Amino acid sequence: MIVRSCGCLPLAVRIAGARLAGRPGWPLSALRQRLDDEANRLDELRAGDLEVRDSFDRTYRQLPDDVATAYRTLGLLGPLSMPGWVVDAVLDRHRSETVVDALVDVNLVRLAGTDAIGQLRYRLHDLARCNAREKAGGDVERHALTRVLGAWMSATEQASARLPTTLFSLTSPTAPRWNPEGDTFGLLTADPLSWLDAERESLVGAVRLAADAGLTQASWGLAAALVPYFDLHCRYEEWRHTHQIALESARTAGDLNGEASMLRGLAQVCLYQDRYAEAEEMLRRSRAIFHELGDRRGEAISICGLGAASQFSGDRLKALGYFRQALSMFLAMDDTSGEAYARQAIGRVYLTLQDLGQASRWLGQALRLAEELGDAHREGCVSMQLGRLYGLAAESDRAMRVHEHALGIFETLGDRHCGAYAMHNLGGLQVVNGDRSHGSDQLERSLAIFQQLGDRSGEAATFQTLGELYRSAGRTTLAQEYLHHAHTLRRDLREGAGACAR
């Protein structure tokens, strides 16, 4: 750990060794703890005439102004690797390769490899980063940091706009953006999931970086822009983490729009993980703030959340009222995507009420809108509900086809959560139709996903279905175990639909 804190730099390792040699009573842990603190690390790496800071300072004094500016600003960006275009944003110009090369040539920056989308990535030497941060802190670096965060925002918004799960995403209209010359970001994000996968850690870190710098709108705007990606890939912990950071920043700054947006996003995570009371509290506050600000779309999205929380808590008539209210707001705004969601949600409530006629009507309308919009994800969600409807109507072959269609959509889009619900429904139908082997395989697969994602209602429903399957097959002990798990999970959950509230 001591060598790692020295960044494997020979001079730093030599100094650390000299300090330990001159203090024979020191345990290794004493120096290690001192070096753990990045703010004071360079102070610790000094022994007699030897000093790491002086070595970096001599190099720094030889840097041209633009290279020195890039060095200082990169020191603020943390230990993660970064693509070369970040320096373009730092200097507010294009094609800054010569600046990056200059930093590499003097061993302040090193090439960290090539990422999955072919970008060269760079990283400041750990001790150089400490040195650069000491020299930063002025207006020049703050403006440069704002541009870097604006670049992350622009690129993330372009990538997220190409993902299928965008309904609940909100934006920070006044957060700064920065775009490179031409269609650089468009080309980088042509494969949005690959780009987001490559930059995920940097983007999560950027939310914290913005909050720590007091750039509140950049913090919550970037957190909001990441929602479609987190939603599609079920990255609920990172979703919660970034939103909580940005929420605290918004509250400190008195940014009501940011507070409402982050509360709405956090509430969605709670809905997916069956924390309905917690979700409802956040949604009520979010709705009230959006109403106060006159943000009709934000208010309608919050109302949809209240509808989902009510439905999953068992109050279906209350849910119906919320969804109808949201629908009228989406219609007034001519928001066809919101309208499709609201019509599907109303159909879903009627389905749980066993009113198959009304369910068919509303779900059919939602499916037509999804097809007109070219919204494959919404089509999958509606198809899954229609599959349940056909199953209740004893049209098992039709139900199987629709569920298979829905599952195919979710697997193509990479949505494991909604895909797990389609698997559960399809597996249940296969069991009913006598194909117990394939049915139990689908159910076990869906169970594993629900457990990984923390969806207790989906997990409970699957344990129940598997328990009943094993009981009918005469496997009494296994059946009792599964049914007991279902009962235990449901003690804290009221009867309701699953948590795929899309």
RODO-2510 file (C-alpha; in nm, 4 decimals, decimal comma):
residues 502
     n   res          X          Y          Z
     1     m     0,0000     0,0000     0,0000
     2     i     0,2894     0,2394     0,0706
     3     v     0,4397     0,1765    -0,2738
     4     r     0,0984     0,2252    -0,4307
     5     s     0,0527     0,5564    -0,2485
     6     c     0,3917     0,6551    -0,3891
     7     g     0,2547     0,5842    -0,7344
     8     c     0,5489     0,3460    -0,7858
     9     l     0,7570     0,6586    -0,8484
    10     p     1,1202     0,5678    -0,7655
    11     l     1,1954     0,9010    -0,5939
    12     a     0,8811     0,8743    -0,3799
    13     v     0,9581     0,5143    -0,2835
    14     r     1,3151     0,6151    -0,1939
    15     i     1,1881     0,8975     0,0290
    16     a     0,9351     0,6691     0,1973
    17     g     1,2124     0,4199     0,2669
    18     a     1,4357     0,6944     0,4082
    19     r     1,1606     0,8121     0,6398
    20     l     1,1020     0,4616     0,7704
    21     a     1,4762     0,4013     0,8125
    22     g     1,5087     0,7185     1,0157
    23     r     1,2193     0,6173     1,2407
    24     p     1,2851     0,2568     1,3434
    25     g     1,0036     0,2697     1,5969
    26     w     0,7420     0,3423     1,3279
    27     p     0,5218     0,0552     1,2145
    28     l     0,4554     0,0474     0,8407
    29     s     0,0931     0,1324     0,9138
    30     a     0,1919     0,4746     1,0525
    31     l     0,3381     0,5911     0,7213
    32     r     0,0650     0,4175     0,5250
    33     q    -0,2057     0,6099     0,7139
    34     r    -0,0263     0,9375     0,6555
    35     l     0,0041     0,8683     0,2849
    36     d    -0,3631     0,7757     0,2603
    37     d    -0,4524     1,1454     0,2924
    38     e    -0,4060     1,2856    -0,0587
    39     a    -0,4253     1,6440     0,0671
    40     n    -0,1048     1,5982     0,2706
    41     r     0,0652     1,3210     0,0744
    42     l     0,3291     1,5429    -0,0824
    43     d     0,4149     1,6891     0,2580
    44     e     0,4871     1,3379     0,3821
    45     l     0,7120     1,2568     0,0863
    46     r     0,9999     1,4724     0,1972
    47     a     1,3225     1,3649     0,3631
    48     g     1,6251     1,5929     0,3963
    49     d     1,7090     1,7396     0,0559
    50     l     1,4754     1,4986    -0,1202
    51     e     1,1231     1,6172    -0,1995
    52     v     0,8700     1,4877    -0,4505
    53     r     0,6898     1,8216    -0,4716
    54     d     1,0064     1,9997    -0,5807
    55     s     1,0539     1,7491    -0,8619
    56     f     0,7049     1,8165    -0,9964
    57     d     0,7413     2,1917    -0,9493
    58     r     1,0575     2,2005    -1,1598
    59     t     0,8724     2,0248    -1,4408
    60     y     0,5665     2,2472    -1,4020
    61     r     0,7684     2,5685    -1,4353
    62     q     0,8789     2,4581    -1,7816
    63     l     0,5233     2,4033    -1,9130
    64     p     0,3663     2,6426    -2,1665
    65     d     0,0618     2,8291    -2,0340
    66     d    -0,2011     2,6129    -2,2043
    67     v    -0,0297     2,2913    -2,0946
    68     a    -0,0038     2,4236    -1,7375
    69     t    -0,3748     2,5129    -1,7396
    70     a    -0,4636     2,1643    -1,8583
    71     y    -0,2403     2,0114    -1,5906
    72     r    -0,3983     2,2108    -1,3081
    73     t    -0,7530     2,1375    -1,4222
    74     l    -0,6949     1,7675    -1,4819
    75     g    -0,5808     1,7490    -1,1219
    76     l    -0,9361     1,8381    -1,0165
    77     l    -1,0959     1,5555    -1,2136
    78     g    -1,0003     1,2675    -0,9869
    79     p    -0,8054     0,9461    -1,0346
    80     l    -1,0093     0,7877    -1,3135
    81     s    -0,8879     0,7739    -1,6705
    82     m    -1,0329     1,0190    -1,9199
    83     p    -1,0605     1,0429    -2,2987
    84     g    -0,8425     1,2958    -2,4761
    85     w    -1,1329     1,5209    -2,5768
    86     v    -1,1668     1,6275    -2,2120
    87     v    -0,8641     1,8544    -2,2699
    88     d    -1,0557     2,0222    -2,5531
    89     a    -1,3221     2,1203    -2,3014
    90     v    -1,0585     2,2296    -2,0483
    91     l    -0,9031     2,4720    -2,2999
    92     d    -1,2279     2,5579    -2,4834
    93     r    -1,0794     2,4704    -2,8183
    94     h    -1,0580     2,1757    -3,0518
    95     r    -0,7865     1,9208    -3,1304
    96     s    -0,5724     1,9566    -2,8191
    97     e    -0,3643     1,6483    -2,8898
    98     t    -0,0393     1,8457    -2,8714
    99     v    -0,1234     1,9531    -2,5157
   100     v    -0,1914     1,5948    -2,4117
   101     d     0,1294     1,4811    -2,5821
   102     a     0,3263     1,7488    -2,3959
   103     l     0,1977     1,6232    -2,0608
   104     v     0,2766     1,2645    -2,1570
   105     d     0,6277     1,3612    -2,2709
   106     v     0,7168     1,5057    -1,9281
   107     n     0,5638     1,2053    -1,7458
   108     l     0,2853     1,4037    -1,5757
   109     v     0,0184     1,2130    -1,7694
   110     r     0,0367     0,8528    -1,8828
   111     l    -0,1554     0,6617    -2,1444
   112     a    -0,3976     0,4330    -1,9596
   113     g    -0,4994     0,2236    -2,2595
   114     t    -0,7817     0,2123    -2,5106
   115     d    -1,1432     0,1679    -2,4041
   116     a    -1,4159    -0,0493    -2,5560
   117     i    -1,5142     0,2142    -2,8135
   118     g    -1,1573     0,2803    -2,9277
   119     q    -1,0822     0,5999    -2,7355
   120     l    -0,7308     0,6548    -2,6021
   121     r    -0,7569     0,7177    -2,2290
   122     y    -0,5182     0,9118    -2,0105
   123     r    -0,4534     0,9420    -1,6384
   124     l    -0,2481     1,1805    -1,4295
   125     h     0,0208     1,0173    -1,2217
   126     d    -0,1255     0,9908    -0,8676
   127     l     0,1351     1,2181    -0,7113
   128     a     0,1182     1,4566    -1,0061
   129     r    -0,2552     1,4828    -0,9419
   130     c    -0,1869     1,5875    -0,5825
   131     n     0,0587     1,8487    -0,7103
   132     a    -0,1808     1,9751    -0,9774
   133     r    -0,4653     2,0106    -0,7264
   134     e    -0,2456     2,2204    -0,5021
   135     k    -0,1914     2,4640    -0,7887
   136     a    -0,5571     2,4775    -0,8968
   137     g    -0,8433     2,6684    -0,7394
   138     g    -0,8585     2,9916    -0,9383
   139     d    -1,1207     3,1239    -1,1799
   140     v    -0,9377     2,9765    -1,4791
   141     e    -0,9671     2,6239    -1,3401
   142     r    -1,3263     2,6749    -1,2270
   143     h    -1,4341     2,7878    -1,5737
   144     a    -1,2470     2,4943    -1,7247
   145     l    -1,4115     2,2517    -1,4813
   146     t    -1,7532     2,3954    -1,5719
   147     r    -1,6832     2,3296    -1,9401
   148     v    -1,5723     1,9721    -1,8698
   149     l    -1,8927     1,9036    -1,6774
   150     g    -2,0899     2,0683    -1,9579
   151     a    -1,9208     1,8362    -2,2055
   152     w    -2,0110     1,5306    -1,9976
   153     m    -2,3691     1,6633    -1,9850
   154     s    -2,3965     1,7169    -2,3611
   155     a    -2,2521     1,3774    -2,4448
   156     t    -2,4665     1,1968    -2,1867
   157     e    -2,7841     1,3636    -2,3095
   158     q    -2,7043     1,2661    -2,6672
   159     a    -2,6396     0,9061    -2,5635
   160     s    -2,9442     0,8821    -2,3351
   161     a    -3,1754     1,0226    -2,6025
   162     r    -3,0968     0,7114    -2,8090
   163     l    -3,1993     0,4702    -2,5337
   164     p    -3,5483     0,3191    -2,5143
   165     t    -3,6318     0,4078    -2,1501
   166     t    -3,6663     0,7866    -2,1454
   167     l    -4,0139     0,8580    -2,0050
   168     f    -3,9111     0,9494    -1,6507
   169     s    -3,5975     1,1430    -1,7442
   170     l    -3,5933     1,5106    -1,6543
   171     t    -3,3454     1,7762    -1,7632
   172     s    -3,1704     2,0802    -1,6188
   173     p    -3,2405     2,3437    -1,8840
   174     t    -3,0002     2,6005    -1,7395
   175     a    -2,7041     2,3726    -1,6651
   176     p    -2,4064     2,4665    -1,8849
   177     r    -2,3315     2,2520    -2,1890
   178     w    -2,0193     2,2339    -2,4011
   179     n    -1,9909     2,0685    -2,7410
   180     p    -1,6779     2,0017    -2,9456
   181     e    -1,6521     2,1012    -3,3068
   182     g    -1,8589     1,9055    -3,5555
   183     d    -2,0422     1,5882    -3,4575
   184     t    -1,7761     1,4461    -3,2257
   185     f    -2,0223     1,3483    -2,9540
   186     g    -2,2717     1,2182    -3,2070
   187     l    -2,0089     0,9814    -3,3438
   188     l    -1,8876     0,8791    -2,9974
   189     t    -2,2405     0,8015    -2,8783
   190     a    -2,3615     0,6315    -3,1976
   191     d    -2,3551     0,3136    -2,9895
   192     p    -2,4957     0,4752    -2,6730
   193     l    -2,4724     0,1755    -2,4432
   194     s    -2,1086     0,1100    -2,5278
   195     w    -2,0221     0,4751    -2,4679
   196     l    -2,2124     0,4883    -2,1387
   197     d    -2,0533     0,1623    -2,0257
   198     a    -1,7084     0,3025    -2,1040
   199     e    -1,7716     0,6319    -1,9223
   200     r    -1,9957     0,5112    -1,6391
   201     e    -1,7446     0,5534    -1,3578
   202     s    -1,6366     0,8946    -1,4862
   203     l    -1,9970     1,0132    -1,5130
   204     v    -2,0865     0,8958    -1,1627
   205     g    -1,7739     1,0679    -1,0343
   206     a    -1,8653     1,3848    -1,2243
   207     v    -2,1928     1,4148    -1,0302
   208     r    -1,9958     1,4225    -0,7045
   209     l    -1,7315     1,6501    -0,8570
   210     a    -1,9960     1,9048    -0,9594
   211     a    -2,1653     1,8934    -0,6196
   212     d    -1,8361     1,9401    -0,4345
   213     a    -1,7553     2,2384    -0,6576
   214     g    -2,0935     2,3986    -0,5846
   215     l    -2,2059     2,3537    -0,9465
   216     t    -2,5496     2,2334    -0,8445
   217     q    -2,7272     2,2473    -1,1793
   218     a    -2,4496     2,0479    -1,3421
   219     s    -2,4681     1,7913    -1,0602
   220     w    -2,8405     1,7233    -1,0731
   221     g    -2,8622     1,7728    -1,4491
   222     l    -2,6037     1,5024    -1,5076
   223     a    -2,7681     1,2721    -1,2525
   224     a    -3,0999     1,3173    -1,4344
   225     a    -2,9405     1,2595    -1,7752
   226     l    -2,8098     0,9229    -1,6542
   227     v    -3,1568     0,7928    -1,5582
   228     p    -3,2411     0,6246    -1,8924
   229     y    -2,9129     0,4313    -1,8754
   230     f    -2,9495     0,3355    -1,5101
   231     d    -3,3128     0,2427    -1,5751
   232     l    -3,2368     0,0185    -1,8714
   233     h    -2,9460    -0,1613    -1,7024
   234     c    -3,1077    -0,1699    -1,3557
   235     r    -2,8167     0,0131    -1,1940
   236     y    -3,0290     0,1116    -0,8979
   237     e    -2,7475     0,1664    -0,6483
   238     e    -2,5672     0,4122    -0,8776
   239     w    -2,9010     0,5760    -0,9604
   240     r    -2,9740     0,6217    -0,5895
   241     h    -2,6180     0,7308    -0,5096
   242     t    -2,5965     1,0020    -0,7774
   243     h    -2,9455     1,1338    -0,7038
   244     q    -2,8818     1,1533    -0,3312
   245     i    -2,5617     1,3524    -0,3894
   246     a    -2,7373     1,5875    -0,6296
   247     l    -3,0437     1,6199    -0,4030
   248     e    -2,8272     1,7371    -0,1127
   249     s    -2,6528     1,9834    -0,3439
   250     a    -2,9856     2,1182    -0,4739
   251     r    -3,1265     2,1620    -0,1249
   252     t    -2,8129     2,3422    -0,0077
   253     a    -2,8377     2,5770    -0,3068
   254     g    -3,2150     2,6250    -0,2769
   255     d    -3,2618     2,4842    -0,6281
   256     l    -3,6257     2,3717    -0,6225
   257     n    -3,6242     2,2313    -0,9745
   258     g    -3,3248     2,0162    -0,8878
   259     e    -3,4840     1,9038    -0,5626
   260     a    -3,8078     1,8011    -0,7330
   261     s    -3,6277     1,6192    -1,0144
   262     m    -3,4011     1,4255    -0,7813
   263     l    -3,6912     1,3321    -0,5527
   264     r    -3,8833     1,2000    -0,8543
   265     g    -3,5845     0,9937    -0,9629
   266     l    -3,5219     0,8543    -0,6146
   267     a    -3,8901     0,7667    -0,5852
   268     q    -3,8694     0,5595    -0,9031
   269     v    -3,5911     0,3514    -0,7514
   270     c    -3,8101     0,3011    -0,4428
   271     l    -4,0978     0,1865    -0,6656
   272     y    -3,8760    -0,0680    -0,8380
   273     q    -3,7629    -0,2003    -0,5005
   274     d    -4,1076    -0,2105    -0,3358
   275     r    -4,0524     0,0756    -0,0893
   276     y    -4,3928     0,2246    -0,1617
   277     a    -4,4416     0,4445     0,1453
   278     e    -4,0984     0,5997     0,0954
   279     a    -4,1715     0,6523    -0,2730
   280     e    -4,5076     0,8149    -0,2020
   281     e    -4,3540     1,0656     0,0400
   282     m    -4,0950     1,1705    -0,2170
   283     l    -4,3518     1,1861    -0,4963
   284     r    -4,5867     1,4105    -0,2994
   285     r    -4,3051     1,6549    -0,2318
   286     s    -4,1872     1,6368    -0,5930
   287     r    -4,5363     1,6974    -0,7257
   288     a    -4,5900     1,9953    -0,4963
   289     i    -4,2644     2,1587    -0,6051
   290     f    -4,3282     2,1025    -0,9759
   291     h    -4,6777     2,2485    -0,9321
   292     e    -4,5322     2,5517    -0,7540
   293     l    -4,2812     2,5997    -1,0379
   294     g    -4,5489     2,5603    -1,3062
   295     d    -4,3711     2,2567    -1,4549
   296     r    -4,6662     2,0592    -1,5897
   297     r    -4,4605     1,7714    -1,7324
   298     g    -4,2682     1,7242    -1,4101
   299     e    -4,5938     1,7314    -1,2151
   300     a    -4,7574     1,4772    -1,4474
   301     i    -4,4590     1,2435    -1,4164
   302     s    -4,4808     1,2696    -1,0381
   303     i    -4,8524     1,1944    -1,0496
   304     c    -4,7786     0,8819    -1,2548
   305     g    -4,5461     0,7746    -0,9764
   306     l    -4,8190     0,8294    -0,7191
   307     g    -5,0471     0,6143    -0,9312
   308     a    -4,7913     0,3335    -0,9392
   309     a    -4,7318     0,3572    -0,5638
   310     s    -5,1070     0,3379    -0,4996
   311     q    -5,1568     0,0445    -0,7332
   312     f    -4,8696    -0,1579    -0,5932
   313     s    -4,9901    -0,0833    -0,2398
   314     g    -5,3300    -0,2278    -0,3321
   315     d    -5,5401     0,0901    -0,3740
   316     r    -5,6333     0,0408    -0,7376
   317     l    -5,9175     0,2938    -0,7543
   318     k    -5,6922     0,5658    -0,6175
   319     a    -5,4301     0,4640    -0,8725
   320     l    -5,6865     0,4913    -1,1489
   321     g    -5,7628     0,8485    -1,0445
   322     y    -5,3972     0,9465    -1,0528
   323     f    -5,3376     0,7920    -1,3943
   324     r    -5,6467     0,9597    -1,5416
   325     q    -5,5296     1,2942    -1,4057
   326     a    -5,1850     1,2445    -1,5565
   327     l    -5,3407     1,1421    -1,8883
   328     s    -5,5398     1,4653    -1,9120
   329     m    -5,2208     1,6627    -1,8441
   330     f    -5,0233     1,4743    -2,1093
   331     l    -5,3045     1,5289    -2,3598
   332     a    -5,3069     1,9022    -2,2837
   333     m    -4,9307     1,9145    -2,3469
   334     d    -4,9589     1,6989    -2,6607
   335     d    -4,7087     1,4592    -2,5009
   336     t    -4,7750     1,1389    -2,6936
   337     s    -4,5140     0,9360    -2,5083
   338     g    -4,6645     1,0327    -2,1740
   339     e    -5,0101     0,9582    -2,3117
   340     a    -4,9023     0,6075    -2,4165
   341     y    -4,7679     0,5399    -2,0674
   342     a    -5,0825     0,6696    -1,8961
   343     r    -5,3143     0,4656    -2,1189
   344     q    -5,1097     0,1549    -2,0530
   345     a    -5,1136     0,2254    -1,6774
   346     i    -5,4913     0,2639    -1,6787
   347     g    -5,5232    -0,0629    -1,8702
   348     r    -5,2940    -0,2304    -1,6200
   349     v    -5,5167    -0,1199    -1,3313
   350     y    -5,8291    -0,2514    -1,5060
   351     l    -5,6443    -0,5774    -1,5618
   352     t    -5,5855    -0,6154    -1,1882
   353     l    -5,9532    -0,5326    -1,1343
   354     q    -6,0389    -0,8211    -1,3708
   355     d    -6,2270    -0,5832    -1,6034
   356     l    -6,0959    -0,7389    -1,9231
   357     g    -6,3086    -0,5273    -2,1552
   358     q    -6,1769    -0,1964    -2,0227
   359     a    -5,8255    -0,3376    -1,9976
   360     s    -5,8349    -0,4446    -2,3621
   361     r    -5,9581    -0,1026    -2,4690
   362     w    -5,6909     0,0999    -2,2862
   363     l    -5,4053    -0,1378    -2,3616
   364     g    -5,5017    -0,1472    -2,7291
   365     q    -5,4868     0,2322    -2,7426
   366     a    -5,1476     0,2306    -2,5724
   367     l    -5,0121    -0,0303    -2,8141
   368     r    -5,1203     0,1713    -3,1178
   369     l    -4,9501     0,4827    -2,9794
   370     a    -4,6317     0,2887    -2,9030
   371     e    -4,6213     0,1523    -3,2569
   372     e    -4,6832     0,4991    -3,4042
   373     l    -4,4000     0,6397    -3,1930
   374     g    -4,1669     0,3545    -3,2811
   375     d    -4,1235     0,3032    -2,9068
   376     a    -4,0144    -0,0608    -2,8847
   377     h    -3,9829    -0,0552    -2,5061
   378     r    -4,3354     0,0740    -2,4563
   379     e    -4,4557    -0,1869    -2,7064
   380     g    -4,2887    -0,4556    -2,4959
   381     c    -4,4477    -0,3283    -2,1739
   382     v    -4,7942    -0,3132    -2,3278
   383     s    -4,7500    -0,6535    -2,4918
   384     m    -4,6656    -0,8035    -2,1553
   385     q    -4,9930    -0,6692    -2,0112
   386     l    -5,1866    -0,7935    -2,3147
   387     g    -5,0312    -1,1363    -2,2638
   388     r    -5,1688    -1,1403    -1,9092
   389     l    -5,5078    -1,0323    -2,0436
   390     y    -5,5166    -1,3118    -2,3021
   391     g    -5,4143    -1,5597    -2,0329
   392     l    -5,7051    -1,4509    -1,8126
   393     a    -5,9335    -1,4798    -2,1165
   394     a    -5,8187    -1,8436    -2,1642
   395     e    -5,6511    -1,7603    -2,4961
   396     s    -5,3298    -1,9375    -2,3973
   397     d    -5,1710    -1,9684    -2,7431
   398     r    -5,2204    -1,5993    -2,8109
   399     a    -5,0914    -1,5159    -2,4642
   400     m    -4,7770    -1,7231    -2,5230
   401     r    -4,7029    -1,5498    -2,8525
   402     v    -4,7443    -1,2030    -2,7023
   403     h    -4,5263    -1,2823    -2,3992
   404     e    -4,2568    -1,4271    -2,6257
   405     h    -4,2739    -1,1088    -2,8320
   406     a    -4,2380    -0,8954    -2,5187
   407     l    -3,9471    -1,1031    -2,3894
   408     g    -3,7720    -1,0754    -2,7250
   409     i    -3,8031    -0,6967    -2,7148
   410     f    -3,6644    -0,6678    -2,3621
   411     e    -3,3755    -0,9032    -2,4343
   412     t    -3,2880    -0,7073    -2,7484
   413     l    -3,2944    -0,3816    -2,5531
   414     g    -3,1018    -0,5251    -2,2595
   415     d    -3,3761    -0,4563    -2,0037
   416     r    -3,3309    -0,7368    -1,7514
   417     h    -3,5986    -0,6109    -1,5099
   418     c    -3,8977    -0,6004    -1,7413
   419     g    -3,7543    -0,9054    -1,9140
   420     a    -3,7752    -1,0925    -1,5823
   421     y    -4,1473    -1,0167    -1,5603
   422     a    -4,1983    -1,1386    -1,9165
   423     m    -4,0035    -1,4567    -1,8280
   424     h    -4,2183    -1,5089    -1,5195
   425     n    -4,5408    -1,4711    -1,7152
   426     l    -4,4184    -1,6906    -1,9995
   427     g    -4,2928    -1,9581    -1,7605
   428     g    -4,6245    -1,9673    -1,5793
   429     l    -4,8087    -2,0153    -1,9078
   430     q    -4,5730    -2,2908    -2,0161
   431     v    -4,6377    -2,4760    -1,6910
   432     v    -5,0147    -2,4422    -1,7327
   433     n    -4,9854    -2,5752    -2,0885
   434     g    -4,7963    -2,8822    -1,9664
   435     d    -4,4409    -2,7777    -2,0554
   436     r    -4,3126    -2,7962    -1,6991
   437     s    -3,9452    -2,8271    -1,7833
   438     h    -3,9193    -2,5106    -1,9927
   439     g    -4,1625    -2,3307    -1,7634
   440     s    -3,9623    -2,3994    -1,4484
   441     d    -3,6415    -2,2911    -1,6267
   442     q    -3,7980    -1,9565    -1,7182
   443     l    -3,9271    -1,9105    -1,3650
   444     e    -3,5907    -1,9878    -1,2068
   445     r    -3,4189    -1,7434    -1,4408
   446     s    -3,6650    -1,4703    -1,3537
   447     l    -3,6255    -1,5448    -0,9821
   448     a    -3,2488    -1,5003    -1,0023
   449     i    -3,2903    -1,1618    -1,1700
   450     f    -3,5475    -1,0394    -0,9163
   451     q    -3,3128    -1,1385    -0,6347
   452     q    -3,0198    -0,9584    -0,7966
   453     l    -3,2231    -0,6415    -0,8447
   454     g    -3,3882    -0,6397    -0,5026
   455     d    -3,7428    -0,6635    -0,6418
   456     r    -3,9202    -0,8389    -0,3553
   457     s    -4,2673    -0,8443    -0,5122
   458     g    -4,1356    -1,0096    -0,8291
   459     e    -3,9340    -1,2497    -0,6162
   460     a    -4,2372    -1,3354    -0,4004
   461     a    -4,4596    -1,3939    -0,7030
   462     t    -4,2018    -1,6256    -0,8613
   463     f    -4,1456    -1,8216    -0,5388
   464     q    -4,5239    -1,8663    -0,5194
   465     t    -4,5524    -1,9904    -0,8776
   466     l    -4,2592    -2,2293    -0,8376
   467     g    -4,3944    -2,3537    -0,5050
   468     e    -4,7271    -2,4373    -0,6611
   469     l    -4,5502    -2,6069    -0,9525
   470     y    -4,3405    -2,8275    -0,7243
   471     r    -4,6398    -2,9078    -0,5065
   472     s    -4,8371    -3,0273    -0,8082
   473     a    -4,5360    -3,2346    -0,9114
   474     g    -4,5330    -3,4055    -0,5714
   475     r    -4,2072    -3,2450    -0,4559
   476     t    -4,3537    -3,1492    -0,1201
   477     t    -4,0399    -3,0447     0,0678
   478     l    -3,9174    -2,8142    -0,2079
   479     a    -4,2676    -2,6768    -0,2553
   480     q    -4,2978    -2,5922     0,1145
   481     e    -3,9610    -2,4160     0,1073
   482     y    -4,0573    -2,2003    -0,1910
   483     l    -4,4035    -2,1201    -0,0551
   484     h    -4,2526    -2,0268     0,2803
   485     h    -4,0165    -1,7839     0,1054
   486     a    -4,3117    -1,6314    -0,0783
   487     h    -4,5082    -1,5908     0,2445
   488     t    -4,2116    -1,4341     0,4247
   489     l    -4,1537    -1,1814     0,1492
   490     r    -4,5200    -1,0881     0,1337
   491     r    -4,5465    -1,0138     0,5018
   492     d    -4,4044    -0,6694     0,4295
   493     l    -4,5792    -0,6237     0,0992
   494     r    -4,9451    -0,5701     0,0367
   495     e    -5,1027    -0,7590    -0,2523
   496     g    -5,0404    -0,5833    -0,5834
   497     a    -4,8825    -0,5967    -0,9246
   498     g    -4,5133    -0,6274    -0,9859
   499     a    -4,2693    -0,3419    -0,9701
   500     c    -4,2125    -0,3026    -1,3439
   501     a    -4,3785     0,0388    -1,3318
   502     r    -4,2932     0,1487    -1,6830
***
